[in-house]
Structures are given as structure tokens and as C-alpha cells.
Amino acid sequence: MATTDVTIDLIEDVMGRARECERLRQWEEYTPLQLQCIELLAEYFGPDDDLTLRNKMSLAYYYRVQGKFKDAELVGLDCVERYRGTRGDHADTASAMNSLSISIKAQGRVEEGLQLDEETLEMLLRVEGEDAKATVTAMQNLANSYFNVGRHDEAAKLHQKVVDILVPLYGKNNRDTIIAMDMLARDLGALEEWDRVRQIQEEVTGLAKANFGGADDTTLKCVSNLSITYTNSGERAKAIKLMEDALTSVRQLGGDHTEISGVLLKQLGSAYSEEERFEEAEPLFKDYYEWNKRVRGPDHPYTKNAELNLRDALVNSGKLVLTSAYGLPLDE
């Protein structure tokens, strides 16, 4: 440890203030505090210390939350290089590579991110083995990358391998198993194996509800995917009832929305709009917009999109009339 004027008390003070801003989603205050925290940690413990690098990884994650993907990439690249230099082929290096891949793919460089995912899995198979949690996670990440570039058959095979590993190890009631089965169903949907898709999605939705409750994020994700399947097969009423029940469970639990319950707000609002139930759609779109504004900020692309959805719902319900610069109604 180098001789320095930095003290543990100072580090803990800055870190504590950064965490509080993180909790409150006060990003303008969080970022400089987190950067200061990293600088202090690097001075006190060294730039390659695990605590320093973990705080850098956290910064990269919250850059992505704010939509600052290039900033996240630059921080992630530094972490990968430092982990490679100090640890070589290691699970920590793989974790940093995965974070970097996410930032790269978020900027549209999907093939570049996919190549990094392949390298990550190859490394973990060598150093951790096939059944290790980190390796299984890397398999899932690579399968998702395959799916996103249209290599659906490869995605399905890899997700099937994940399921085949997890079921004997943990059983079907395990969260990771349920998520992997749900992802497998998505892949199979792209391959138009609809009977298997429906069977798997109904099974995992039931398992998730039984094990985690109706308001749990894993359950809500399963509900979201099954609702899409029902809608695509012409069973819109069944899809709407499934989403209504899920959001009722969320409201009964109280607290703020999560990423996936927010998606369900938008999904159910869109389903109501398709049936011209605009009065029912409006409060859902409003909640979704307010949540995005609070969590992501008013200028985030998701917030802007949510604002447009709310505007359309207000127009369709007759509560808002769009006008030209001259005050004349616009023909929508």
C-alpha cells in the first residue's frame, strides 16, 4: 500500500454518498462521487486492487443505466485489461469481458460483442468447467447474442444445454433453471416450434408463481413472454387477464415498479389500446412514463418513447387535442 494522505474514513464517506445517490437515482451527483471514490481507492489500495476494479465495474453498469454506453465501454475496457494483466484467464476477467460486451452491443456493434461472448465462454470452460455458475451464465449470454443476430438454432441448442446442466443440479424450481427454460422457449418461438413454446412457457410461469410469487420479477418476465404467445395465437383475452393479474400482484406488494413490471405496464396498455380501451390504457402509460422519468431521467430515449405512448393514449381518449403552430387541430 502506497504512502498517501487518503484515509479509510474519507473513502467510506465518499463511497457512502455515492451509494445514496445511486439508491435515489441521482445520476448527476452519483457519477462524480463514484469517480472520486475510484480515484481514492486507486491511490490507497492501487489501481489493480479488486475493490478498485469492482467499483469501476459498478460505474460501467450505471453508465449503461443512464444510456451512456460509450463511457461504459471505456471503463469496461480498462477493467478487462487490468484483470487480464493481474489475473489472466480467471472468472473475474470473464465477468469484466461480459460487462464490456454488453456496452459494445448496446452501441449496435453486435458481432463484435458476440465474438467477445465466445471468447468469454471458451475461457470459462477452460478454467472453471462446464457446470460452474459463471460458465453457465456465459453460455446464456452467448445464446442471447446468437438469438440477437438471427442464429436462432444455435441459441436454442445452447439454451437447451444450459437447461440440461441446471435441471439435474438444482431442479426445475430453481430460479436460474426457470429463466433458462423461458429463454429456450423464446428461441424455439423464432424457430416456429409453437407447441413446445406454449408448453414450456406455461410450465415456467406456473413454477415461477409457485416458488417466487406473482409479483416477482422472474414471474413477471415469464408472464410477459407467455402473454405475447397468447396474443400471437389469437387469445388476446387470455393474455390481458394474465397481465392484469400480474400487475394486481405488483400493486398489492407496494413499492416502486421494476424494469419488468414497467414493461408489463406498457404491454398491457398497448393491449388495451388494440381493443380501443383507451381510458384503461391511459393510466398504465402514465405510470410507465412517470417511472421512466424518475428512474432514467426525462431525456432518456425510453422516457421519450413512453411520453409519446401517453400522448397517443390521451389523444385517443379525447383528453388531448393536438394543434398546429396556428392553434388549429391536427388531423391525426
N, C-alpha and C positions, 0 to 999 in steps of 0.2 A: 504493500500500500504506500503510495507516494505521500511525502510530507505536504500538507495542504491546510489552508485556513477553513476549508469546508468541514462542517460538523454533522454528525448524525442527526442532531436536533434540527438543523437547517434543512437537511434532506427530507426528514419526516414532515416538517412544516409545509414545504413546497409540494411534496407528494400528496399530503392530505388535502391541500387546497385544490390541487389538480383533480383528485378523485371526487371531491364535492362538486366541482364544475362538470365533471363527466356525468355524475349522477343526475344533475339538473339539466344536462344537455346544453350547457352554456359554452358553446364551442369557441367563441371569440376570446373568452377568458381561459378556457381549458388549454388551448394549443400553446400559447407562450409559457404557461406554467409547466406543461409537460415537457416542453423543450428545455426549460430551465432545470427541471428535475433530472433529465437525461444528462445534461452538461455537468451537474453536480455529482451525479453517480459516476460518470466517466472520470471526473477529477479525483474522486475519493477512492473508488474501487478499481478503476481502469476501464477503458473503452470496450474491452472484450469480456468484461465480467458478465455473468449470467443475469444479474439483476439489471444491469445497464441495458443489455440486449432485450430482455423481456419488456422493459419499459419502452424501448424503441418499437418492438412488435405491437405493443398496445397503441402507440401513436399511429402506426401504419393502419391499424384496424379502424381507429376513429377518424382518420383522414378519409377512409372509404365510406364511413357512415355519413360524412359531410359531402361526399361526391368528389373529393379531391384525390382522384385516382393516380395522377402523375406524382404528387407528393408522396402518396402511399408507396408507389413503385420505388422511388428513390430511397426512401427509408428502408423498405424491404430488401432492396439490392445490397445496401450496406450491411444489413443483418446477415444475409446469406454469405457474403464474402467473409465476414468476421467469423461466423460459425464454421465455415469451411476451413478457414485458416487455423482455428484453435481446436476444433473437434473432428474435422474430416467428415467421413461418412458416419452420420450419427442421427438419431431421431430428432434432436434439436435443429440440426441443419435441414432435415426434411420438413420440419414444421415451418421454418423460415422460407423454404422454397415454395411451400404451399401458399403461404401468405403472399409472396411475390407473384405467384401465378394468378391468384385472384385479382390482384391490382392490374396485371397486364391484360387479362381477359376482359376486365371492366372497361378498358380503353379500346376494345374491338380487335385486339391482336390475339385472336382465339387460337390460331395454330401455334403461335409462339408459347402461349400458356399451356397448351396441350403437350407440347414437347417437354416442358418443364415438369408437368404432371407425370409423364412417362419416366423421366429421369428420377423423380422422387420415389415412385413405386419400385423401380429397379434397385435403388439404393436400400430401401427398407426391406425388400425381400432378401438382400444380401446380409444386412446387419441385424435385423430384428426377427426375420422369419415370417412365414405366411399368416400365422394365426395371431400375431401381435396386433394390438389395438391400433397402433399407428399405421401399420401396413394395411389393415382393413379400411381405415379411413382414407388412405391414399388410393386404394382400389376404387372406393366410392367416388372420390374426386375425379379420377381418370375416367370412370364410367360416365360421369356427368359431362365431362369435356367431350367425350366421344358423342354423346347424345346431342350436344350443342352444335356440333359440326356435321350432324346428319349421319353419323356412323352408328345407327341405332342397333344393329345386330351385335356389334362389338360391345356396346353399352349394356345390352341385355345379358350377354354372356358373362361380363364382368360382375354385374349386379347379382346374377344367379350364383356366381362363385362366392360372393360375399354372403349371400343368404345360406349357402351350403356350409360355410365356415361357422356362421353365427348360431344357426339353429342347434347343432349338437353342443356347442359351447355354452350357450345361455338360454336356449329355448325360445319359443315364439312370443312369450310375454315380455321379453326384453325390449327396451326402447330402440336400441341400435338395430335389432332384428326387424322390428316393425318398420322403421324408417327405410331399411334396405329393401324390404318386400314392397313398400309403397313405391320406391324408385324403380324397382323391377317392373311393376305394373305400368308405370309411365312409359318405360322403354317398349314394353310389349304393345302398348297402345299405338306407338309410332309404327310398329310392325303389323298393326291391324289384327292382333290376336285378341279380339274383344271379349270372348268368353272368359279367357284367363284373366284379362284385366279386371273385369267386373268381379270375378270370384276372389281375386287377391285383394282388391280394394275394399270389398265388403268385409272380408275377413280381418284386415288390419284395422279398419275403422272400429269394428267391434272389439278387437283386442285392445286398442288404444283407449277406448272409452272405459272398458272394464278395469284396466290397470292404472290409468292416469287421470280419469275423469273427463267430463265433457268439455271443460274449459282449458285443458292442457294444450300447449302449442302443437305437440305431435298429433294429438287427436284432431285439432283444427285443421292441420295440414292434410290429414287423411280425408277429413270431411270435404275440404276444398276440392281435392282431386276426384273423389267419388261423385261430388255434385256435378263436376264437369262431364264425367262419364254419363251420368243420368241425363243431363241436358242434351248431350250429343246423341243419345239414343231415343230422344223424344219424350223423356219422362221429366219434364220441367217441374211439374207439381211436386214430384218426389224430391228433386234437387232443392227446391225452395224450402220445403219442410225440413230437410236435413240441415240447411244453413240457418234457418230460423231457430231451430232447437239448439244449435251450437252457440249462436250469439246470445240466446237466452241464458245458457250456462255461463257465458262470459260475464254478462251483466249481473247475474246472481253472485258471482265471485267478487265483483267490485274491482276497484283499481283501474289503472290505465290500460289501454289497448297495447298489444304487442304487434310485431310485424305481421304475423299471420292472421290475427284477429282483425287487424286493419284491412288486410286483403279480403277477408270474408265480408267486411262492410261494403267494400266496393263491389264484390262479386254478387252479393245479394241485391244491392242497389241496382246493378245492371240487369239482373234477372227480373226485378220488379219493372224496370223501365221497358224491357222487352214485352211485358204484358200491359204496358201503358198504365201501370200503377204508380204514377209519378209522385203522388202525395206520400206514399210509403217509401219511395226511393229517396226523396229529398233529405230526411233526417240522417239516413245512412251515409249519403255523400257528404253531408255537412260534418258529421262526426269524423269521417275519413279525412276530409280536408283539414279540420282543426287539429287532428292528431299529427298529420304530416307537418303542418306549420309549426307545431310545438316541438316535435322531435327532430325534424330535418331542417327546419328553418323555412322562411317564406320564399326564398329564391331557389330552393332545390327543385330539379325537374319533376320529381314525383309530386311535390306540393303544387306546382303549376298545373300539372295534369289533373290533380284532384280538384283544383279550383274550377277547371273547365267542366268537369263532370257535374259539380254542384251547380254551376251556371246553367248547364243544359237542363238539369232537373228543375230548376226554378223557372226557366222559360217554358218548359213543357207543362208545368203545373199552373202556368198563368200568373205566377208571382213576380216575374221579371219580364219586362219588355225591352228588347234590345233596340237602341235607336242609333241613327247616323249622327254625324257631326252637326247636322242641322236640326236634330231633335225629332226626326221622322222615324217611325218604326221600320226596322229592317225585315225584309222577307227572308225568314229562315228556311 
